[in-house]
Amino acid sequence: SEPLFEMLKIVLLVLVATCCCLGREIEASTKDNVNDTTPGFPSRCSGWADANGTLRESYPLDCFFIAKSQPGIYEVYFSDGPLQNRPICIVTQVYPGSFEGVGNTKGNVDVYNVDIHRFYYFISDERGNATDRQAMFICEWG
């Protein structure tokens, strides 16, 4: 069971890295308008946040801003205001803050209260305690 968790963790890291790389293409296709209302055209944003809630990168540029109120709890707002539809958001933690080393697969990220204005995520350590860690995320709506 442990090798399966390690493999899943690697798959998630590859997925998140791919999402951030694809973000550059997404940035060009959305023309800096996160709230595109073209029928049938899904809009996407991806981001990478530091443990303190500072946004390291986002695609399109500055499509999110983050408010951090408590350890492990992050509130992510969509910069262009309310979206047309509720987005689908995926978040994963970056442990230990770089792509080197191995984290503990018992650590977790929960996404909650997703609406057209914002979403929250909660990061826990392997014991379930709130902890501050870097995270990567992608949201899509349309």
N, CA, C and O atoms as CSV, one atom per row, in Angstrom:
chain,resi,resn,atom,element,x,y,z
A,1,SER,N,N,0.818,-1.195,0.000
A,1,SER,CA,C,0.000,0.000,0.000
A,1,SER,C,C,0.861,1.260,0.000
A,1,SER,O,O,0.498,2.251,-0.633
A,2,GLU,N,N,2.008,1.238,0.705
A,2,GLU,CA,C,2.904,2.397,0.732
A,2,GLU,C,C,3.469,2.721,-0.656
A,2,GLU,O,O,3.526,3.899,-1.011
A,3,PRO,N,N,3.894,1.722,-1.465
A,3,PRO,CA,C,4.357,2.051,-2.823
A,3,PRO,C,C,3.262,2.702,-3.673
A,3,PRO,O,O,3.546,3.556,-4.513
A,4,LEU,N,N,2.008,2.291,-3.448
A,4,LEU,CA,C,0.900,2.895,-4.189
A,4,LEU,C,C,0.772,4.374,-3.838
A,4,LEU,O,O,0.582,5.207,-4.725
A,5,PHE,N,N,0.874,4.708,-2.543
A,5,PHE,CA,C,0.805,6.101,-2.121
A,5,PHE,C,C,1.955,6.913,-2.713
A,5,PHE,O,O,1.755,8.047,-3.149
A,6,GLU,N,N,3.157,6.339,-2.730
A,6,GLU,CA,C,4.298,7.042,-3.304
A,6,GLU,C,C,4.075,7.294,-4.795
A,6,GLU,O,O,4.397,8.369,-5.302
A,7,MET,N,N,3.530,6.312,-5.487
A,7,MET,CA,C,3.271,6.472,-6.913
A,7,MET,C,C,2.206,7.544,-7.135
A,7,MET,O,O,2.342,8.365,-8.042
A,8,LEU,N,N,1.139,7.549,-6.316
A,8,LEU,CA,C,0.092,8.561,-6.437
A,8,LEU,C,C,0.649,9.956,-6.180
A,8,LEU,O,O,0.263,10.917,-6.846
A,9,LYS,N,N,1.551,10.063,-5.222
A,9,LYS,CA,C,2.145,11.362,-4.925
A,9,LYS,C,C,2.950,11.872,-6.126
A,9,LYS,O,O,2.880,13.051,-6.471
A,10,ILE,N,N,3.700,10.989,-6.747
A,10,ILE,CA,C,4.477,11.378,-7.925
A,10,ILE,C,C,3.556,11.804,-9.056
A,10,ILE,O,O,3.823,12.790,-9.742
A,11,VAL,N,N,2.465,11.059,-9.251
A,11,VAL,CA,C,1.500,11.408,-10.291
A,11,VAL,C,C,0.900,12.789,-10.021
A,11,VAL,O,O,0.746,13.583,-10.949
A,12,LEU,N,N,0.557,13.087,-8.761
A,12,LEU,CA,C,0.013,14.402,-8.416
A,12,LEU,C,C,1.025,15.519,-8.669
A,12,LEU,O,O,0.666,16.577,-9.186
A,13,LEU,N,N,2.286,15.287,-8.305
A,13,LEU,CA,C,3.300,16.307,-8.554
A,13,LEU,C,C,3.468,16.576,-10.045
A,13,LEU,O,O,3.613,17.724,-10.465
A,14,VAL,N,N,3.447,15.511,-10.839
A,14,VAL,CA,C,3.555,15.678,-12.290
A,14,VAL,C,C,2.341,16.435,-12.819
A,14,VAL,O,O,2.474,17.308,-13.676
A,15,LEU,N,N,1.154,16.098,-12.306
A,15,LEU,CA,C,-0.066,16.781,-12.728
A,15,LEU,C,C,0.004,18.269,-12.407
A,15,LEU,O,O,-0.322,19.104,-13.251
A,16,VAL,N,N,0.423,18.598,-11.210
A,16,VAL,CA,C,0.501,20.003,-10.816
A,16,VAL,C,C,1.553,20.737,-11.638
A,16,VAL,O,O,1.314,21.858,-12.086
A,17,ALA,N,N,2.706,20.123,-11.841
A,17,ALA,CA,C,3.742,20.755,-12.656
A,17,ALA,C,C,3.238,20.972,-14.076
A,17,ALA,O,O,3.503,22.010,-14.682
A,18,THR,N,N,2.513,19.996,-14.603
A,18,THR,CA,C,1.948,20.120,-15.940
A,18,THR,C,C,0.942,21.261,-15.984
A,18,THR,O,O,0.924,22.043,-16.933
A,19,CYS,N,N,0.101,21.355,-14.949
A,19,CYS,CA,C,-0.892,22.433,-14.901
A,19,CYS,C,C,-0.214,23.796,-14.923
A,19,CYS,O,O,-0.663,24.700,-15.628
A,20,CYS,N,N,0.866,23.951,-14.157
A,20,CYS,CA,C,1.558,25.240,-14.131
A,20,CYS,C,C,2.224,25.533,-15.465
A,20,CYS,O,O,2.230,26.677,-15.919
A,21,CYS,N,N,2.787,24.505,-16.099
A,21,CYS,CA,C,3.410,24.715,-17.414
A,21,CYS,C,C,2.353,25.057,-18.457
A,21,CYS,O,O,2.565,25.933,-19.295
A,22,LEU,N,N,1.217,24.369,-18.407
A,22,LEU,CA,C,0.152,24.658,-19.351
A,22,LEU,C,C,-0.438,26.037,-19.102
A,22,LEU,O,O,-1.056,26.626,-19.989
A,23,GLY,N,N,-0.246,26.548,-17.894
A,23,GLY,CA,C,-0.766,27.867,-17.574
A,23,GLY,C,C,-0.256,28.945,-18.499
A,23,GLY,O,O,-0.970,29.902,-18.801
A,24,ARG,N,N,0.988,28.797,-18.957
A,24,ARG,CA,C,1.529,29.799,-19.886
A,24,ARG,C,C,0.735,29.819,-21.179
A,24,ARG,O,O,0.485,30.885,-21.740
A,25,GLU,N,N,0.333,28.635,-21.659
A,25,GLU,CA,C,-0.503,28.566,-22.855
A,25,GLU,C,C,-1.890,29.116,-22.561
A,25,GLU,O,O,-2.484,29.798,-23.395
A,26,ILE,N,N,-2.400,28.820,-21.376
A,26,ILE,CA,C,-3.719,29.307,-20.979
A,26,ILE,C,C,-3.706,30.834,-20.910
A,26,ILE,O,O,-4.659,31.492,-21.326
A,27,GLU,N,N,-2.616,31.385,-20.379
A,27,GLU,CA,C,-2.513,32.843,-20.266
A,27,GLU,C,C,-2.658,33.494,-21.637
A,27,GLU,O,O,-3.356,34.497,-21.786
A,28,ALA,N,N,-2.003,32.925,-22.620
A,28,ALA,CA,C,-2.092,33.490,-23.972
A,28,ALA,C,C,-3.500,33.345,-24.537
A,28,ALA,O,O,-3.986,34.239,-25.230
A,29,SER,N,N,-4.157,32.224,-24.244
A,29,SER,CA,C,-5.472,31.987,-24.839
A,29,SER,C,C,-6.582,32.794,-24.167
A,29,SER,O,O,-7.600,33.074,-24.799
A,30,THR,N,N,-6.407,33.172,-22.904
A,30,THR,CA,C,-7.458,33.931,-22.224
A,30,THR,C,C,-7.250,35.434,-22.337
A,30,THR,O,O,-8.115,36.208,-21.928
A,31,LYS,N,N,-6.118,35.861,-22.885
A,31,LYS,CA,C,-5.844,37.280,-23.121
A,31,LYS,C,C,-6.062,38.122,-21.873
A,31,LYS,O,O,-6.671,39.191,-21.922
A,32,ASP,N,N,-5.546,37.611,-20.739
A,32,ASP,CA,C,-5.620,38.310,-19.462
A,32,ASP,C,C,-7.045,38.524,-18.956
A,32,ASP,O,O,-7.258,39.333,-18.053
A,33,ASN,N,N,-8.015,37.823,-19.515
A,33,ASN,CA,C,-9.385,37.949,-19.018
A,33,ASN,C,C,-9.805,36.639,-18.388
A,33,ASN,O,O,-10.234,35.710,-19.073
A,34,VAL,N,N,-9.675,36.577,-17.080
A,34,VAL,CA,C,-10.006,35.371,-16.345
A,34,VAL,C,C,-11.495,35.052,-16.432
A,34,VAL,O,O,-11.874,33.884,-16.348
A,35,ASN,N,N,-12.325,36.037,-16.595
A,35,ASN,CA,C,-13.775,35.858,-16.570
A,35,ASN,C,C,-14.349,35.831,-17.991
A,35,ASN,O,O,-15.347,36.495,-18.270
A,36,ASP,N,N,-13.726,35.073,-18.879
A,36,ASP,CA,C,-14.168,34.975,-20.273
A,36,ASP,C,C,-15.542,34.329,-20.334
A,36,ASP,O,O,-15.760,33.279,-19.731
A,37,THR,N,N,-16.457,34.938,-21.047
A,37,THR,CA,C,-17.825,34.427,-21.128
A,37,THR,C,C,-18.146,33.854,-22.504
A,37,THR,O,O,-19.320,33.661,-22.822
A,38,THR,N,N,-17.141,33.579,-23.326
A,38,THR,CA,C,-17.364,32.991,-24.635
A,38,THR,C,C,-18.074,31.650,-24.462
A,38,THR,O,O,-17.574,30.792,-23.735
A,39,PRO,N,N,-19.228,31.443,-25.108
A,39,PRO,CA,C,-19.950,30.181,-24.945
A,39,PRO,C,C,-19.079,28.985,-25.324
A,39,PRO,O,O,-18.420,28.982,-26.364
A,40,GLY,N,N,-19.090,27.972,-24.461
A,40,GLY,CA,C,-18.366,26.743,-24.726
A,40,GLY,C,C,-16.868,26.828,-24.487
A,40,GLY,O,O,-16.159,25.841,-24.683
A,41,PHE,N,N,-16.371,27.986,-24.067
A,41,PHE,CA,C,-14.943,28.143,-23.839
A,41,PHE,C,C,-14.664,28.114,-22.345
A,41,PHE,O,O,-14.991,29.071,-21.642
A,42,PRO,N,N,-14.063,27.032,-21.841
A,42,PRO,CA,C,-13.769,27.005,-20.404
A,42,PRO,C,C,-12.614,27.937,-20.078
A,42,PRO,O,O,-11.656,28.043,-20.843
A,43,SER,N,N,-12.708,28.597,-18.965
A,43,SER,CA,C,-11.640,29.461,-18.484
A,43,SER,C,C,-10.898,28.736,-17.385
A,43,SER,O,O,-11.484,27.939,-16.652
A,44,ARG,N,N,-9.608,29.009,-17.267
A,44,ARG,CA,C,-8.770,28.336,-16.277
A,44,ARG,C,C,-7.815,29.329,-15.649
A,44,ARG,O,O,-7.419,30.317,-16.267
A,45,CYS,N,N,-7.452,29.047,-14.409
A,45,CYS,CA,C,-6.381,29.753,-13.720
A,45,CYS,C,C,-5.589,28.723,-12.944
A,45,CYS,O,O,-6.158,27.777,-12.399
A,46,SER,N,N,-4.293,28.898,-12.891
A,46,SER,CA,C,-3.459,28.044,-12.055
A,46,SER,C,C,-2.544,28.928,-11.236
A,46,SER,O,O,-2.246,30.056,-11.628
A,47,GLY,N,N,-2.093,28.416,-10.093
A,47,GLY,CA,C,-1.241,29.219,-9.232
A,47,GLY,C,C,-0.360,28.388,-8.332
A,47,GLY,O,O,-0.577,27.193,-8.133
A,48,TRP,N,N,0.641,29.060,-7.793
A,48,TRP,CA,C,1.578,28.451,-6.853
A,48,TRP,C,C,1.738,29.440,-5.712
A,48,TRP,O,O,2.171,30.572,-5.927
A,49,ALA,N,N,1.392,29.023,-4.502
A,49,ALA,CA,C,1.433,29.901,-3.335
A,49,ALA,C,C,2.486,29.443,-2.336
A,49,ALA,O,O,2.669,28.246,-2.113
A,50,ASP,N,N,3.179,30.416,-1.736
A,50,ASP,CA,C,4.106,30.119,-0.653
A,50,ASP,C,C,3.326,29.760,0.615
A,50,ASP,O,O,2.118,29.982,0.700
A,51,ALA,N,N,4.030,29.210,1.581
A,51,ALA,CA,C,3.403,28.815,2.839
A,51,ALA,C,C,2.786,30.000,3.576
A,51,ALA,O,O,1.829,29.825,4.331
A,52,ASN,N,N,3.325,31.210,3.365
A,52,ASN,CA,C,2.792,32.400,4.042
A,52,ASN,C,C,1.607,33.015,3.299
A,52,ASN,O,O,1.059,34.025,3.740
A,53,GLY,N,N,1.205,32.411,2.171
A,53,GLY,CA,C,0.062,32.904,1.410
A,53,GLY,C,C,0.424,33.831,0.269
A,53,GLY,O,O,-0.462,34.295,-0.448
A,54,THR,N,N,1.708,34.111,0.082
A,54,THR,CA,C,2.139,34.948,-1.036
A,54,THR,C,C,2.036,34.153,-2.331
A,54,THR,O,O,2.501,33.016,-2.402
A,55,LEU,N,N,1.439,34.738,-3.336
A,55,LEU,CA,C,1.311,34.086,-4.631
A,55,LEU,C,C,2.640,34.175,-5.370
A,55,LEU,O,O,3.091,35.265,-5.722
A,56,ARG,N,N,3.268,33.016,-5.606
A,56,ARG,CA,C,4.557,32.984,-6.319
A,56,ARG,C,C,4.363,33.149,-7.812
A,56,ARG,O,O,5.092,33.901,-8.459
A,57,GLU,N,N,3.381,32.447,-8.360
A,57,GLU,CA,C,3.103,32.482,-9.791
A,57,GLU,C,C,1.612,32.264,-9.993
A,57,GLU,O,O,0.948,31.625,-9.177
A,58,SER,N,N,1.099,32.800,-11.088
A,58,SER,CA,C,-0.265,32.477,-11.508
A,58,SER,C,C,-0.367,32.663,-13.009
A,58,SER,O,O,0.331,33.489,-13.597
A,59,TYR,N,N,-1.234,31.893,-13.612
A,59,TYR,CA,C,-1.476,31.961,-15.057
A,59,TYR,C,C,-2.969,31.918,-15.282
A,59,TYR,O,O,-3.603,30.945,-14.874
A,60,PRO,N,N,-3.567,32.909,-15.903
A,60,PRO,CA,C,-2.978,34.168,-16.330
A,60,PRO,C,C,-2.418,34.937,-15.132
A,60,PRO,O,O,-2.764,34.672,-13.980
A,61,LEU,N,N,-1.563,35.875,-15.432
A,61,LEU,CA,C,-0.887,36.650,-14.405
A,61,LEU,C,C,-1.889,37.327,-13.473
A,61,LEU,O,O,-2.828,37.980,-13.930
A,62,ASP,N,N,-1.689,37.172,-12.179
A,62,ASP,CA,C,-2.500,37.827,-11.144
A,62,ASP,C,C,-3.982,37.477,-11.212
A,62,ASP,O,O,-4.826,38.326,-10.925
A,63,CYS,N,N,-4.315,36.239,-11.588
A,63,CYS,CA,C,-5.733,35.858,-11.648
A,63,CYS,C,C,-6.292,35.519,-10.263
A,63,CYS,O,O,-7.507,35.395,-10.112
A,64,PHE,N,N,-5.436,35.366,-9.251
A,64,PHE,CA,C,-5.849,35.078,-7.882
A,64,PHE,C,C,-5.194,36.074,-6.942
A,64,PHE,O,O,-4.180,36.683,-7.282
A,65,PHE,N,N,-5.774,36.241,-5.754
A,65,PHE,CA,C,-5.037,36.792,-4.628
A,65,PHE,C,C,-5.465,36.000,-3.402
A,65,PHE,O,O,-6.579,35.477,-3.345
A,66,ILE,N,N,-4.574,35.917,-2.425
A,66,ILE,CA,C,-4.751,34.993,-1.302
A,66,ILE,C,C,-4.773,35.758,0.009
A,66,ILE,O,O,-3.969,36.664,0.228
A,67,ALA,N,N,-5.704,35.383,0.881
A,67,ALA,CA,C,-5.753,35.884,2.247
A,67,ALA,C,C,-5.521,34.693,3.172
A,67,ALA,O,O,-6.174,33.659,3.030
A,68,LYS,N,N,-4.604,34.833,4.108
A,68,LYS,CA,C,-4.299,33.747,5.046
A,68,LYS,C,C,-4.626,34.233,6.447
A,68,LYS,O,O,-4.040,35.205,6.925
A,69,SER,N,N,-5.558,33.563,7.103
A,69,SER,CA,C,-6.005,34.036,8.408
A,69,SER,C,C,-5.471,33.223,9.581
A,69,SER,O,O,-5.256,33.763,10.666
A,70,GLN,N,N,-5.256,31.927,9.367
A,70,GLN,CA,C,-4.816,31.039,10.432
A,70,GLN,C,C,-3.813,30.049,9.855
A,70,GLN,O,O,-3.721,29.898,8.637
A,71,PRO,N,N,-3.055,29.370,10.727
A,71,PRO,CA,C,-2.140,28.349,10.205
A,71,PRO,C,C,-2.890,27.312,9.360
A,71,PRO,O,O,-3.906,26.760,9.784
A,72,GLY,N,N,-2.372,27.064,8.171
A,72,GLY,CA,C,-2.924,26.027,7.302
A,72,GLY,C,C,-4.190,26.381,6.553
A,72,GLY,O,O,-4.661,25.571,5.754
A,73,ILE,N,N,-4.768,27.561,6.774
A,73,ILE,CA,C,-6.028,27.930,6.131
A,73,ILE,C,C,-5.786,29.106,5.182
A,73,ILE,O,O,-5.279,30.153,5.583
A,74,TYR,N,N,-6.158,28.909,3.923
A,74,TYR,CA,C,-5.934,29.897,2.880
A,74,TYR,C,C,-7.247,30.179,2.162
A,74,TYR,O,O,-7.994,29.258,1.830
A,75,GLU,N,N,-7.520,31.451,1.925
A,75,GLU,CA,C,-8.707,31.889,1.192
A,75,GLU,C,C,-8.217,32.487,-0.124
A,75,GLU,O,O,-7.464,33.462,-0.123
A,76,VAL,N,N,-8.637,31.911,-1.237
A,76,VAL,CA,C,-8.158,32.323,-2.556
A,76,VAL,C,C,-9.299,33.001,-3.302
A,76,VAL,O,O,-10.351,32.401,-3.526
A,77,TYR,N,N,-9.083,34.260,-3.685
A,77,TYR,CA,C,-10.086,35.054,-4.407
A,77,TYR,C,C,-9.737,35.114,-5.889
A,77,TYR,O,O,-8.563,35.109,-6.259
A,78,PHE,N,N,-10.756,35.170,-6.729
A,78,PHE,CA,C,-10.571,35.362,-8.158
A,78,PHE,C,C,-10.470,36.864,-8.413
A,78,PHE,O,O,-11.386,37.612,-8.073
A,79,SER,N,N,-9.378,37.306,-9.001
A,79,SER,CA,C,-9.070,38.734,-9.130
A,79,SER,C,C,-10.066,39.514,-9.970
A,79,SER,O,O,-10.303,40.692,-9.700
A,80,ASP,N,N,-10.652,38.892,-10.979
A,80,ASP,CA,C,-11.562,39.622,-11.864
A,80,ASP,C,C,-12.990,39.668,-11.339
A,80,ASP,O,O,-13.916,39.964,-12.093
A,81,GLY,N,N,-13.177,39.383,-10.072
A,81,GLY,CA,C,-14.518,39.444,-9.492
A,81,GLY,C,C,-15.287,38.151,-9.673
A,81,GLY,O,O,-14.696,37.111,-9.965
A,82,PRO,N,N,-16.598,38.205,-9.504
A,82,PRO,CA,C,-17.395,36.978,-9.572
A,82,PRO,C,C,-17.271,36.311,-10.940
A,82,PRO,O,O,-17.297,36.973,-11.977
A,83,LEU,N,N,-17.136,34.989,-10.916
A,83,LEU,CA,C,-17.103,34.204,-12.144
A,83,LEU,C,C,-18.530,33.961,-12.619
A,83,LEU,O,O,-19.478,34.182,-11.866
A,84,GLN,N,N,-18.690,33.514,-13.843
A,84,GLN,CA,C,-20.017,33.211,-14.387
A,84,GLN,C,C,-20.597,31.932,-13.783
A,84,GLN,O,O,-21.812,31.808,-13.628
A,85,ASN,N,N,-19.719,30.978,-13.442
A,85,ASN,CA,C,-20.145,29.686,-12.892
A,85,ASN,C,C,-19.214,29.291,-11.754
A,85,ASN,O,O,-18.097,29.795,-11.638
A,86,ARG,N,N,-19.700,28.379,-10.917
A,86,ARG,CA,C,-18.856,27.846,-9.846
A,86,ARG,C,C,-17.726,27.028,-10.478
A,86,ARG,O,O,-17.984,26.179,-11.331
A,87,PRO,N,N,-16.487,27.272,-10.073
A,87,PRO,CA,C,-15.363,26.549,-10.675
A,87,PRO,C,C,-15.127,25.182,-10.029
A,87,PRO,O,O,-15.629,24.887,-8.944
A,88,ILE,N,N,-14.367,24.385,-10.714
A,88,ILE,CA,C,-13.801,23.156,-10.159
A,88,ILE,C,C,-12.374,23.504,-9.784
A,88,ILE,O,O,-11.623,24.001,-10.623
A,89,CYS,N,N,-11.978,23.252,-8.531
A,89,CYS,CA,C,-10.646,23.619,-8.062
A,89,CYS,C,C,-9.932,22.399,-7.495
A,89,CYS,O,O,-10.509,21.630,-6.726
A,90,ILE,N,N,-8.683,22.235,-7.880
A,90,ILE,CA,C,-7.837,21.148,-7.400
A,90,ILE,C,C,-6.609,21.777,-6.763
A,90,ILE,O,O,-5.984,22.661,-7.349
A,91,VAL,N,N,-6.260,21.320,-5.559
A,91,VAL,CA,C,-5.109,21.857,-4.827
A,91,VAL,C,C,-4.256,20.703,-4.337
A,91,VAL,O,O,-4.784,19.671,-3.922
A,92,THR,N,N,-2.955,20.867,-4.380
A,92,THR,CA,C,-2.043,19.904,-3.769
A,92,THR,C,C,-0.930,20.669,-3.058
A,92,THR,O,O,-0.528,21.748,-3.495
A,93,GLN,N,N,-0.438,20.102,-1.964
A,93,GLN,CA,C,0.633,20.777,-1.245
A,93,GLN,C,C,1.973,20.447,-1.883
A,93,GLN,O,O,2.169,19.374,-2.454
A,94,VAL,N,N,2.896,21.408,-1.769
A,94,VAL,CA,C,4.261,21.207,-2.234
A,94,VAL,C,C,5.087,21.032,-0.964
A,94,VAL,O,O,5.250,21.969,-0.183
A,95,TYR,N,N,5.593,19.849,-0.771
A,95,TYR,CA,C,6.316,19.539,0.467
A,95,TYR,C,C,7.701,19.055,0.115
A,95,TYR,O,O,7.844,18.237,-0.794
A,96,PRO,N,N,8.692,19.508,0.773
A,96,PRO,CA,C,8.806,20.475,1.858
A,96,PRO,C,C,9.020,21.905,1.392
A,96,PRO,O,O,9.754,22.657,2.034
A,97,GLY,N,N,8.408,22.284,0.314
A,97,GLY,CA,C,8.566,23.635,-0.200
A,97,GLY,C,C,9.433,23.660,-1.446
A,97,GLY,O,O,9.736,24.729,-1.974
A,98,SER,N,N,9.830,22.495,-1.913
A,98,SER,CA,C,10.606,22.415,-3.146
A,98,SER,C,C,10.248,21.105,-3.826
A,98,SER,O,O,9.458,20.316,-3.309
A,99,PHE,N,N,10.832,20.888,-4.978
A,99,PHE,CA,C,10.568,19.639,-5.688
A,99,PHE,C,C,11.600,18.580,-5.336
A,99,PHE,O,O,11.671,17.538,-5.988
A,100,GLU,N,N,12.388,18.837,-4.323
A,100,GLU,CA,C,13.372,17.869,-3.868
A,100,GLU,C,C,12.869,17.235,-2.582
A,100,GLU,O,O,12.122,17.862,-1.831
A,101,GLY,N,N,13.266,16.009,-2.325
A,101,GLY,CA,C,12.861,15.336,-1.109
A,101,GLY,C,C,11.497,14.713,-1.247
A,101,GLY,O,O,10.828,14.845,-2.273
A,102,VAL,N,N,11.100,14.035,-0.202
A,102,VAL,CA,C,9.832,13.314,-0.213
A,102,VAL,C,C,9.034,13.724,1.012
A,102,VAL,O,O,9.562,13.749,2.123
A,103,GLY,N,N,7.772,14.042,0.810
A,103,GLY,CA,C,6.889,14.376,1.922
A,103,GLY,C,C,6.243,13.124,2.481
A,103,GLY,O,O,6.587,12.008,2.091
A,104,ASN,N,N,5.324,13.312,3.379
A,104,ASN,CA,C,4.578,12.211,3.969
A,104,ASN,C,C,3.203,12.186,3.322
A,104,ASN,O,O,2.488,13.188,3.344
A,105,THR,N,N,2.831,11.062,2.755
A,105,THR,CA,C,1.556,10.974,2.038
A,105,THR,C,C,0.351,11.045,2.958
A,105,THR,O,O,-0.783,11.083,2.480
A,106,LYS,N,N,0.567,11.065,4.268
A,106,LYS,CA,C,-0.555,11.229,5.196
A,106,LYS,C,C,-0.937,12.700,5.351
A,106,LYS,O,O,-2.017,13.009,5.854
A,107,GLY,N,N,-0.056,13.610,4.919
A,107,GLY,CA,C,-0.407,15.025,4.892
A,107,GLY,C,C,-1.517,15.215,3.864
A,107,GLY,O,O,-1.636,14.422,2.930
A,108,ASN,N,N,-2.321,16.247,4.022
A,108,ASN,CA,C,-3.516,16.355,3.189
A,108,ASN,C,C,-3.841,17.814,2.873
A,108,ASN,O,O,-3.424,18.733,3.578
A,109,VAL,N,N,-4.590,17.991,1.801
A,109,VAL,CA,C,-5.162,19.294,1.461
A,109,VAL,C,C,-6.648,19.084,1.234
A,109,VAL,O,O,-7.045,18.189,0.488
A,110,ASP,N,N,-7.467,19.902,1.871
A,110,ASP,CA,C,-8.915,19.881,1.649
A,110,ASP,C,C,-9.319,21.197,1.011
A,110,ASP,O,O,-8.866,22.262,1.432
A,111,VAL,N,N,-10.169,21.127,-0.004
A,111,VAL,CA,C,-10.724,22.303,-0.668
A,111,VAL,C,C,-12.177,22.412,-0.228
A,111,VAL,O,O,-12.902,21.418,-0.243
A,112,TYR,N,N,-12.610,23.602,0.161
A,112,TYR,CA,C,-13.995,23.745,0.630
A,112,TYR,C,C,-14.527,25.150,0.340
A,112,TYR,O,O,-13.773,26.066,0.012
A,113,ASN,N,N,-15.847,25.289,0.473
A,113,ASN,CA,C,-16.555,26.560,0.236
A,113,ASN,C,C,-16.195,27.185,-1.108
A,113,ASN,O,O,-15.881,28.373,-1.180
A,114,VAL,N,N,-16.240,26.399,-2.154
A,114,VAL,CA,C,-15.955,26.903,-3.500
A,114,VAL,C,C,-17.194,27.620,-4.014
A,114,VAL,O,O,-18.276,27.036,-4.059
A,115,ASP,N,N,-17.044,28.880,-4.402
A,115,ASP,CA,C,-18.148,29.614,-5.018
A,115,ASP,C,C,-17.610,30.506,-6.117
A,115,ASP,O,O,-16.444,30.374,-6.490
A,116,ILE,N,N,-18.419,31.409,-6.649
A,116,ILE,CA,C,-18.011,32.222,-7.786
A,116,ILE,C,C,-17.063,33.363,-7.406
A,116,ILE,O,O,-16.537,34.046,-8.284
A,117,HIS,N,N,-16.841,33.572,-6.103
A,117,HIS,CA,C,-15.964,34.634,-5.629
A,117,HIS,C,C,-14.607,34.120,-5.164
A,117,HIS,O,O,-13.593,34.795,-5.341
A,118,ARG,N,N,-14.583,32.914,-4.564
A,118,ARG,CA,C,-13.379,32.435,-3.886
A,118,ARG,C,C,-13.492,30.946,-3.567
A,118,ARG,O,O,-14.537,30.326,-3.766
A,119,PHE,N,N,-12.390,30.392,-3.069
A,119,PHE,CA,C,-12.403,29.054,-2.475
A,119,PHE,C,C,-11.385,29.042,-1.344
A,119,PHE,O,O,-10.498,29.893,-1.278
A,120,TYR,N,N,-11.525,28.079,-0.470
A,120,TYR,CA,C,-10.612,27.904,0.655
A,120,TYR,C,C,-9.889,26.580,0.499
A,120,TYR,O,O,-10.405,25.635,-0.098
A,121,TYR,N,N,-8.671,26.530,1.056
A,121,TYR,CA,C,-8.036,25.228,1.211
A,121,TYR,C,C,-7.358,25.165,2.567
A,121,TYR,O,O,-6.905,26.172,3.110
A,122,PHE,N,N,-7.301,23.955,3.096
A,122,PHE,CA,C,-6.742,23.666,4.409
A,122,PHE,C,C,-5.647,22.629,4.216
A,122,PHE,O,O,-5.876,21.590,3.598
A,123,ILE,N,N,-4.461,22.905,4.740
A,123,ILE,CA,C,-3.347,21.967,4.642
A,123,ILE,C,C,-3.064,21.399,6.024
A,123,ILE,O,O,-2.981,22.134,7.008
A,124,SER,N,N,-2.917,20.069,6.085
A,124,SER,CA,C,-2.588,19.417,7.351
A,124,SER,C,C,-1.314,18.594,7.196
A,124,SER,O,O,-0.943,18.176,6.099
A,125,ASP,N,N,-0.662,18.378,8.329
A,125,ASP,CA,C,0.521,17.519,8.328
A,125,ASP,C,C,0.081,16.062,8.461
A,125,ASP,O,O,-1.112,15.761,8.416
A,126,GLU,N,N,1.043,15.171,8.623
A,126,GLU,CA,C,0.726,13.733,8.683
A,126,GLU,C,C,-0.105,13.348,9.900
A,126,GLU,O,O,-0.651,12.246,9.942
A,127,ARG,N,N,-0.213,14.231,10.891
A,127,ARG,CA,C,-1.037,13.965,12.075
A,127,ARG,C,C,-2.394,14.651,11.996
A,127,ARG,O,O,-3.209,14.520,12.909
A,128,GLY,N,N,-2.645,15.385,10.906
A,128,GLY,CA,C,-3.921,16.075,10.742
A,128,GLY,C,C,-3.934,17.481,11.313
A,128,GLY,O,O,-4.977,18.135,11.321
A,129,ASN,N,N,-2.784,17.959,11.794
A,129,ASN,CA,C,-2.695,19.303,12.364
A,129,ASN,C,C,-2.509,20.339,11.259
A,129,ASN,O,O,-1.803,20.099,10.280
A,130,ALA,N,N,-3.148,21.484,11.427
A,130,ALA,CA,C,-2.992,22.572,10.460
A,130,ALA,C,C,-1.526,22.953,10.366
A,130,ALA,O,O,-0.833,23.076,11.376
A,131,THR,N,N,-1.063,23.139,9.132
A,131,THR,CA,C,0.326,23.510,8.916
A,131,THR,C,C,0.432,24.416,7.695
A,131,THR,O,O,-0.370,24.318,6.766
A,132,ASP,N,N,1.422,25.290,7.707
A,132,ASP,CA,C,1.647,26.184,6.574
A,132,ASP,C,C,2.617,25.519,5.608
A,132,ASP,O,O,3.747,25.195,5.975
A,133,ARG,N,N,2.174,25.320,4.375
A,133,ARG,CA,C,3.019,24.742,3.333
A,133,ARG,C,C,2.685,25.385,1.998
A,133,ARG,O,O,1.606,25.947,1.811
A,134,GLN,N,N,3.623,25.293,1.084
A,134,GLN,CA,C,3.363,25.758,-0.271
A,134,GLN,C,C,2.295,24.881,-0.904
A,134,GLN,O,O,2.133,23.717,-0.538
A,135,ALA,N,N,1.569,25.453,-1.857
A,135,ALA,CA,C,0.533,24.686,-2.560
A,135,ALA,C,C,0.464,25.148,-4.009
A,135,ALA,O,O,0.803,26.285,-4.335
A,136,MET,N,N,0.022,24.247,-4.862
A,136,MET,CA,C,-0.266,24.565,-6.253
A,136,MET,C,C,-1.729,24.234,-6.504
A,136,MET,O,O,-2.271,23.284,-5.939
A,137,PHE,N,N,-2.360,25.032,-7.362
A,137,PHE,CA,C,-3.776,24.799,-7.616
A,137,PHE,C,C,-4.142,25.190,-9.043
A,137,PHE,O,O,-3.449,25.961,-9.707
A,138,ILE,N,N,-5.254,24.625,-9.477
A,138,ILE,CA,C,-5.808,24.972,-10.785
A,138,ILE,C,C,-7.319,25.002,-10.635
A,138,ILE,O,O,-7.894,24.157,-9.948
A,139,CYS,N,N,-7.961,25.962,-11.269
A,139,CYS,CA,C,-9.419,26.064,-11.273
A,139,CYS,C,C,-9.888,26.213,-12.712
A,139,CYS,O,O,-9.225,26.839,-13.539
A,140,GLU,N,N,-11.037,25.629,-12.989
A,140,GLU,CA,C,-11.630,25.737,-14.327
A,140,GLU,C,C,-13.126,25.949,-14.183
A,140,GLU,O,O,-13.765,25.385,-13.294
A,141,TRP,N,N,-13.672,26.764,-15.062
A,141,TRP,CA,C,-15.123,27.019,-15.081
A,141,TRP,C,C,-15.520,27.336,-16.503
A,141,TRP,O,O,-14.669,27.577,-17.360
A,142,GLY,N,N,-16.809,27.336,-16.750
A,142,GLY,CA,C,-17.245,27.685,-18.098
A,142,GLY,C,C,-18.656,27.250,-18.394
A,142,GLY,O,O,-19.155,27.480,-19.496
